[in-house]
Amino acid sequence: MDVKIQSLKFDAGQQLLEFVEKKMSRLDRFAENSTGVDVILRLDKDSEKGNKVVTVTLHVPGNDIIAEQRARTFEEAVDMALDAVKRQIEKRRD
């Protein structure tokens, strides 16, 4: 699967990029017909709910699946966004 990662307002470290790549590659199991995934990592000003924002766009024929999550760490936000994408895939199957 083609994974494109973009970090806004900061430079993502190699360890974070590898973590995101590994997590997103798992989407192949759930969406067999996907053509790729775009991940945007962004820092926000709202530190009360968490200032790390992750937007995941899964490209599938028909409509793209988009999930955005906010957390205190990028790893946590990536996990939550991945779960949201999986739920949307399951809803589409039903």
N, C-alpha and C positions, 0 to 999 in steps of 0.2 A: 504494500500500500504506500502511496506517495504521501508523506507527511511533511507539511510546510509549517515551520514555527517562526513566529515573528514576535519580537519583544519591543514594546513601546515604552519610552521614557527611561529605559535602563538597558544594560548589557547583561543578558542571561549567561550564567556560567555553564561550562561544559557538562557538569554533573546534572544540572537542571534540564538541559537540552536532551541528554541521554535518557533521563527519567521520563520526560514527556514522549519522546520517540518510542520508548519501550511500552508505555501505557497505551498509546494510540495504535500501535501495531496490533494490539489485541482486538481491535474493532473488526478486523478481518473475519473473525469467527462469527460475529453477529450480523454483519452486513456484507454478504458475499458479493453483491453487485456494486459496491462502492468504488468510486474512481479515485478518491483521495480524501485527505482531511487537512483543514487549515486550523492552526492553533495560534491564538493571539494572547500573549502574556502582557498584562498591563498593570502599572502601579496607579492607585487611586488615592485621593486625599482622605477619604473616610476611613479612619483607622479604628473606629468603634466596632464595626462589623467585620473588619479585616480590609486591608488596603491592597490585597493581591487579587486581581480579577483575571479569570481565564475564560476565553470565548472559544468554543469548539464548533467548527462547521464541517459536517460530514457530507461529502458530495455523493449523492445517490441519484439515479435516474428518476425523473419526476420532480421532486422537491428536495432541497437540501435540509438536513437536520441540524438545528442550531441550539446550543446550550451555553449559557453564561452563568458562571458561579463565582462567588466572592468568599474569600477565607483569609485567615491570618498567614498562611503559607501557600506557596504556589503548588506544592505537592498535594495538599489537602484540597485545594480548589480544582486541580486536575482530576483527582479521584471523584469528586462530587460531579464535575461536568461529564466525566465518562459514564457515571451511573445514570445521569439524566439522559444522555444520548442512548444508552441501552434501553431505558424505559420507553423512549420515543420509538425506537426500532420495534420493540415488542408490541406497542400499541398499533403500529402500522400493519403488523402481521395479522392481528386479530380483526 
